[in-house]
């Protein structure tokens, strides 16, 4: 099935992408930095699945940043949409086919540190699996990378969703060492781990967790706050791309 899907994606690809990126909720602004763009909606790919979450358009975008060929997934899948962890990881499987220099996974997440500002970014160094799907206790996974980036580094806590966490859940996650919380990314990381890929994972901190401030967590605010920092996000991702894929002249 994956081979047939890749054949269809290949229709928009001129040369093998050096960087593959999953764009999180509200983080679509990077697309404006890509030139010579070609797109293929998920809905037009026979045998592929579709996303139903607001803020996830659902398409692959191919093009160039600084002469570097890029393949983006604008929209991801979630366990709470009824997909298995294996199915949620299909985008990683597709990316792996092209053997890129690296895979960048991004997300919008809730911030659990009041000393960190909303609109900041966090490089994910650890995961806490707070889903309780395979265990009655949270599991911790450590990522093996060290990037020289002027952003926070910390632990991303995965919850199933689709509802936001309660105040008591947030306090428990903080007690476990969680710095951010969200409903995505971890299943994609598990697929990376299965395929021996060492991804770069960046969280945009779009809101504080429930009960940390006197404000209800709303998805529309998450999207707006992500949109507000799109210029900073674009600069950060382009810096990462330039560091892991040397600039070269684009083929015409």
Residue pairs with C-beta under 8 A, 6 or more apart in sequence:
1 47
2 90
2 93
2 94
2 97
4 46
4 47
5 45
5 46
5 47
5 48
5 90
5 94
6 94
6 97
8 40
8 44
8 45
8 46
8 48
9 40
9 45
9 60
9 71
9 94
11 40
12 38
12 39
12 40
12 60
12 62
13 38
13 62
13 69
13 71
13 98
14 62
14 69
14 251
15 69
15 251
16 69
16 98
16 99
16 100
17 62
17 69
17 70
17 71
17 98
17 100
18 68
18 69
18 70
18 100
18 101
18 245
19 65
19 68
19 69
19 70
19 71
19 100
19 101
19 102
19 103
19 104
19 241
19 244
19 245
20 70
20 71
20 72
20 73
20 95
20 98
20 100
20 102
20 103
20 104
21 30
21 70
21 71
21 72
21 73
21 103
21 104
21 105
21 106
21 237
22 72
22 73
22 76
22 91
22 103
22 104
22 105
22 106
22 188
23 30
23 31
23 72
23 73
23 74
23 75
23 76
23 106
24 76
24 106
24 107
24 108
24 184
24 185
24 203
24 204
24 226
25 53
25 54
25 55
25 56
25 107
25 108
25 206
25 219
25 222
25 223
25 226
26 55
26 108
26 204
26 206
26 222
26 223
26 224
26 225
26 226
26 227
27 106
27 107
27 108
27 204
27 226
27 230
27 233
28 57
28 74
28 230
29 227
29 230
29 231
29 233
29 234
30 72
30 230
30 233
30 234
30 237
31 37
31 61
31 72
31 74
32 234
33 65
33 234
33 238
34 61
34 63
34 64
34 65
34 70
34 72
35 63
35 64
35 65
36 63
36 64
36 250
37 61
37 62
37 63
38 61
38 62
38 63
39 59
39 60
39 61
39 62
40 59
40 60
41 58
41 59
42 48
42 49
42 50
42 51
42 58
42 59
42 60
42 75
43 50
43 58
48 90
49 77
49 83
49 87
49 90
50 58
51 58
51 75
51 76
51 77
51 78
51 81
52 81
53 75
53 78
53 81
54 219
54 223
55 108
55 219
55 222
55 223
55 226
56 74
56 75
56 76
57 74
57 75
58 74
58 75
59 74
59 75
60 71
60 72
60 73
60 74
61 70
61 71
61 72
61 74
62 69
62 70
62 71
62 72
63 69
63 70
64 70
64 250
65 238
65 241
66 238
66 241
66 242
66 247
67 247
67 248
67 249
67 250
68 241
68 242
68 245
68 247
68 248
69 250
70 241
71 95
71 98
71 100
73 91
73 95
76 88
76 91
76 184
76 188
77 83
77 87
77 88
77 90
77 91
78 88
78 161
78 162
78 183
78 184
79 85
79 88
79 131
79 160
79 161
79 183
79 187
80 160
80 161
80 162
80 183
85 133
85 187
85 190
85 191
86 191
88 187
88 188
88 191
89 187
89 188
89 190
89 191
89 192
89 194
91 188
92 103
92 188
92 191
92 192
92 195
92 197
93 191
93 195
95 103
96 103
96 195
96 197
101 244
101 245
102 198
102 199
102 200
102 244
102 245
103 192
103 197
103 199
103 200
104 199
104 200
104 201
104 202
104 237
104 240
104 241
105 185
105 188
105 189
105 192
105 199
105 200
105 201
105 202
106 201
106 202
106 203
106 204
106 233
106 237
107 156
107 182
107 184
107 185
107 201
107 202
107 203
107 204
108 182
108 203
108 204
108 206
108 222
108 223
108 225
108 226
109 122
109 156
109 180
109 181
109 182
109 203
109 204
109 205
109 206
110 164
110 165
110 170
110 180
110 181
110 182
110 205
110 206
110 207
110 208
110 209
110 210
110 217
111 118
111 120
111 179
111 180
111 205
111 206
111 207
111 208
111 209
112 157
112 170
112 173
112 174
112 178
112 179
112 180
112 181
112 208
112 209
112 212
113 152
113 154
113 179
114 208
114 212
114 213
116 122
116 152
116 179
116 205
117 205
118 205
118 206
118 207
118 208
118 225
119 204
119 205
119 206
119 225
119 228
119 229
119 232
120 151
120 152
120 205
121 151
121 152
121 202
121 203
121 204
121 205
121 232
121 233
121 236
122 151
122 152
122 153
122 154
122 156
122 179
122 180
122 202
122 203
122 205
123 147
123 149
123 151
123 152
123 153
123 154
123 200
123 201
123 202
124 143
124 153
124 154
124 155
124 156
124 180
124 185
124 201
124 202
124 203
125 142
125 143
125 153
125 154
125 155
126 140
126 141
126 142
126 143
126 154
126 155
126 156
126 177
127 140
127 141
127 142
127 143
127 155
127 156
127 157
127 158
127 186
127 189
128 138
128 139
128 140
128 155
128 156
128 157
128 158
128 173
128 176
128 177
128 178
129 135
129 138
129 139
129 140
129 141
129 158
129 186
130 138
130 157
130 158
130 159
130 169
130 173
130 176
130 178
130 181
131 158
131 159
131 160
131 186
132 138
133 160
138 176
140 155
141 189
141 193
143 189
143 198
143 199
143 201
144 198
145 198
145 200
147 200
147 240
147 243
149 236
149 239
149 240
151 202
151 236
152 179
152 205
154 179
154 180
155 177
155 178
155 179
155 180
156 178
156 179
156 180
156 181
156 182
156 185
156 186
156 201
156 203
157 173
157 176
157 178
157 180
157 181
157 182
158 181
158 182
158 183
158 184
158 185
158 186
159 165
159 169
159 181
159 182
159 183
160 183
161 183
162 183
164 210
164 217
165 173
165 181
165 209
165 210
166 210
167 210
167 211
169 210
170 181
170 209
170 210
170 211
170 212
171 211
173 181
173 209
174 209
180 203
180 205
181 209
182 203
185 201
185 203
188 199
189 199
189 201
192 198
192 199
200 240
200 244
202 236
202 237
202 240
204 225
204 226
204 229
204 233
206 221
206 222
206 225
206 226
207 215
207 217
207 221
207 222
207 225
208 215
208 217
209 217
210 216
210 217
226 233
